[in-house]
């Protein structure tokens, strides 16, 4: 994944530098180009992926440059520039805000969560950075949608699909789950993608990374160890989150399991059992 991020950033830098050479004016890049540049997944959108998308504060500031699309954006300007780059790049928070008119709330939360990844090399922002950007920014198109996305941003996750999982669990009425929950065991610690520790129910998202035989063996050993220590582990796949129907079926199953385990744990606690 890190290789893909590095290559994506290299490609964006090349594309933006070439566009900047076609004008003498400062080129302030954002939108999907900034999303790719900073290493987050680009959601489905009608923005042309082969163009450089730049922002200007006023309509009269737009220009005609080959391969460049101009957008009027009235949010707070927040850019960075390296000496070897000919363009200015929107910050992760600004790029996230710019995408609000082109994707839904869940996609916005996924973008921000990717920027707030647990892995240090991929982390470009923290959840508080997005809230701070909105507080400091004047009104812009999509600001309300950004505010609606804030509670669904998950900090320190390992993969983008964990964000939709967090969202449907948060909306299920079961309470706010813990992301990347650390379980301390006798012979070390184990991470669970998402968890309700009060009843020891955990969720593990099974993406393509988990399909290799070696990773499957590691996952099996880890899950067996967690279950031996009283945890119930629910495996989650893309099919569970793909449609509204599959999400409803999934969350009905989850409610049944979590409520049953909570009743069991409360009963054990009330009767002095461990």
URBEL-V903409 format. One record per residue. N is the residue number from 1. SS is DSSP state (a for helix, b for strand, c for the rest). PHI is phi in whole degrees, -180 to 180 (* if undefined). NEAR is the number of other C-alpha atoms within 8 Angstrom. Layout:
<<N & SS & PHI & NEAR> <N & SS & PHI & NEAR>>
This chain:
<<1 & c & * & 4> <2 & a & -63 & 7> <3 & a & -63 & 6> <4 & a & -62 & 7> <5 & a & -66 & 12> <6 & a & -62 & 9> <7 & a & -65 & 8> <8 & a & -63 & 11> <9 & a & -68 & 12> <10 & a & -62 & 9> <11 & a & -65 & 8> <12 & a & -66 & 11> <13 & a & -61 & 10> <14 & a & -64 & 8> <15 & a & -62 & 9> <16 & a & -72 & 12> <17 & a & -62 & 11> <18 & a & -64 & 8> <19 & a & -67 & 13> <20 & a & -64 & 12> <21 & c & -71 & 8> <22 & c & -93 & 8> <23 & c & -148 & 9> <24 & c & -96 & 6> <25 & c & -85 & 4> <26 & c & -62 & 8> <27 & c & -107 & 10> <28 & b & -105 & 12> <29 & b & -89 & 15> <30 & c & -156 & 15> <31 & a & 54 & 12> <32 & a & -66 & 12> <33 & a & -66 & 11> <34 & a & -70 & 14> <35 & a & -59 & 16> <36 & a & -67 & 14> <37 & a & -59 & 13> <38 & c & -88 & 11> <39 & c & 93 & 13> <40 & c & -96 & 10> <41 & c & -70 & 9> <42 & c & -90 & 8> <43 & c & -73 & 6> <44 & c & -66 & 5> <45 & c & -155 & 6> <46 & c & -90 & 5> <47 & c & -71 & 6> <48 & c & -65 & 5> <49 & c & -76 & 6> <50 & c & -98 & 5> <51 & c & -117 & 8> <52 & b & -97 & 13> <53 & b & -101 & 13> <54 & b & -123 & 13> <55 & b & -118 & 11> <56 & b & -135 & 12> <57 & c & -77 & 8> <58 & c & -135 & 9> <59 & a & -62 & 7> <60 & a & -71 & 4> <61 & a & -86 & 7> <62 & c & -70 & 9> <63 & c & -141 & 5> <64 & c & -107 & 5> <65 & c & -132 & 9> <66 & c & -57 & 6> <67 & c & 80 & 8> <68 & b & -120 & 11> <69 & b & -116 & 9> <70 & b & -97 & 10> <71 & b & -129 & 9> <72 & b & -89 & 9> <73 & c & -130 & 11> <74 & c & -101 & 10> <75 & c & -73 & 10> <76 & c & -60 & 9> <77 & c & -82 & 6> <78 & c & -148 & 7> <79 & b & -124 & 9> <80 & b & -137 & 8> <81 & c & -151 & 9> <82 & c & -95 & 5> <83 & c & -58 & 5> <84 & c & -86 & 4> <85 & c & -110 & 9> <86 & c & -93 & 11> <87 & c & -129 & 12> <88 & b & -105 & 12> <89 & b & -113 & 11> <90 & b & -61 & 15> <91 & c & -65 & 10> <92 & a & -54 & 12> <93 & a & -66 & 12> <94 & a & -67 & 14> <95 & a & -61 & 14> <96 & a & -59 & 13> <97 & a & -65 & 11> <98 & a & -63 & 11> <99 & a & -79 & 11> <100 & a & -62 & 15> <101 & a & -85 & 7> <102 & c & -120 & 8> <103 & c & -150 & 11> <104 & c & -86 & 8> <105 & a & -62 & 11> <106 & a & -63 & 11> <107 & a & -65 & 9> <108 & a & -62 & 14> <109 & a & -64 & 14> <110 & a & -67 & 13> <111 & a & -60 & 14> <112 & a & -63 & 14> <113 & a & -64 & 16> <114 & a & -65 & 15> <115 & a & -65 & 15> <116 & c & -100 & 16> <117 & c & -57 & 15> <118 & c & -68 & 10> <119 & c & -71 & 8> <120 & c & -60 & 6> <121 & c & -69 & 5> <122 & c & -98 & 12> <123 & c & -72 & 12> <124 & c & -119 & 9> <125 & c & -161 & 9> <126 & c & -118 & 10> <127 & a & -55 & 13> <128 & a & -62 & 6> <129 & a & -64 & 9> <130 & a & -73 & 11> <131 & a & -65 & 10> <132 & a & -64 & 8> <133 & a & -63 & 11> <134 & a & -66 & 11> <135 & a & -63 & 6> <136 & a & -89 & 7> <137 & c & -98 & 8> <138 & c & -69 & 8> <139 & c & -61 & 7> <140 & c & -141 & 8> <141 & c & -63 & 8> <142 & c & 97 & 10> <143 & a & -64 & 11> <144 & a & -63 & 6> <145 & a & -65 & 10> <146 & a & -62 & 13> <147 & a & -64 & 9> <148 & a & -69 & 8> <149 & a & -79 & 12> <150 & a & -52 & 11> <151 & a & -64 & 5> <152 & a & -98 & 11> <153 & c & -75 & 12> <154 & c & -111 & 13> <155 & c & -87 & 11> <156 & c & 66 & 11> <157 & c & -89 & 16> <158 & c & -102 & 9> <159 & c & -149 & 8> <160 & c & -56 & 12> <161 & a & -62 & 9> <162 & a & -68 & 12> <163 & a & -68 & 16> <164 & a & -59 & 11> <165 & a & -61 & 9> <166 & a & -58 & 13> <167 & a & -63 & 10> <168 & a & -73 & 10> <169 & a & -69 & 13> <170 & a & -63 & 12> <171 & c & -83 & 8> <172 & c & -78 & 9> <173 & c & 89 & 6> <174 & c & -88 & 9> <175 & c & 108 & 8> <176 & c & -81 & 6> <177 & c & -77 & 10> <178 & b & -96 & 9> <179 & b & -88 & 13> <180 & b & 47 & 11> <181 & b & -77 & 10> <182 & b & -91 & 8> <183 & b & -105 & 8> <184 & b & -94 & 7> <185 & b & -113 & 8> <186 & c & -61 & 4> <187 & c & -109 & 4> <188 & b & 138 & 6> <189 & b & -124 & 8> <190 & b & -136 & 9> <191 & b & -98 & 8> <192 & b & -118 & 13> <193 & b & -51 & 14> <194 & b & -147 & 14> <195 & b & -154 & 14> <196 & b & -111 & 10> <197 & c & -67 & 8> <198 & c & -64 & 6> <199 & c & -125 & 9> <200 & c & 57 & 11> <201 & b & -112 & 13> <202 & b & -121 & 14> <203 & b & -126 & 12> <204 & b & -124 & 11> <205 & b & -83 & 10> <206 & c & -103 & 11> <207 & c & -91 & 8> <208 & a & -61 & 5> <209 & a & -58 & 7> <210 & a & -86 & 9> <211 & a & -86 & 9> <212 & c & -71 & 7> <213 & a & -56 & 6> <214 & a & -64 & 6> <215 & a & -68 & 10> <216 & a & -63 & 10> <217 & a & -66 & 8> <218 & a & -64 & 8> <219 & a & -63 & 9> <220 & a & -61 & 8> <221 & a & -64 & 8> <222 & a & -68 & 9> <223 & a & -66 & 9> <224 & a & -62 & 8> <225 & a & -65 & 8> <226 & a & -66 & 11> <227 & a & -66 & 10> <228 & a & -64 & 7> <229 & c & -99 & 7> <230 & c & 93 & 7> <231 & c & -89 & 10> <232 & b & -103 & 9> <233 & b & -107 & 11> <234 & b & -104 & 8> <235 & b & -84 & 8> <236 & b & -121 & 9> <237 & c & -123 & 9> <238 & a & -60 & 9> <239 & a & -63 & 7> <240 & a & -66 & 10> <241 & a & -110 & 12> <242 & c & -71 & 8> <243 & c & -128 & 8> <244 & a & -62 & 7> <245 & a & -65 & 6> <246 & a & -66 & 11> <247 & a & -67 & 12> <248 & a & -63 & 8> <249 & a & -63 & 8> <250 & a & -64 & 10> <251 & a & -71 & 11> <252 & a & -63 & 8> <253 & a & -63 & 8> <254 & a & -64 & 8> <255 & a & -58 & 10> <256 & a & -61 & 8> <257 & a & -67 & 8> <258 & a & -63 & 11> <259 & a & -64 & 8> <260 & a & -64 & 8> <261 & a & -68 & 11> <262 & a & -67 & 10> <263 & a & -60 & 8> <264 & a & -64 & 8> <265 & a & -67 & 10> <266 & a & -66 & 8> <267 & a & -64 & 8> <268 & a & -63 & 10> <269 & a & -65 & 9> <270 & a & -68 & 7> <271 & c & -102 & 6> <272 & c & 72 & 6> <273 & c & -100 & 6> <274 & c & -91 & 4>>
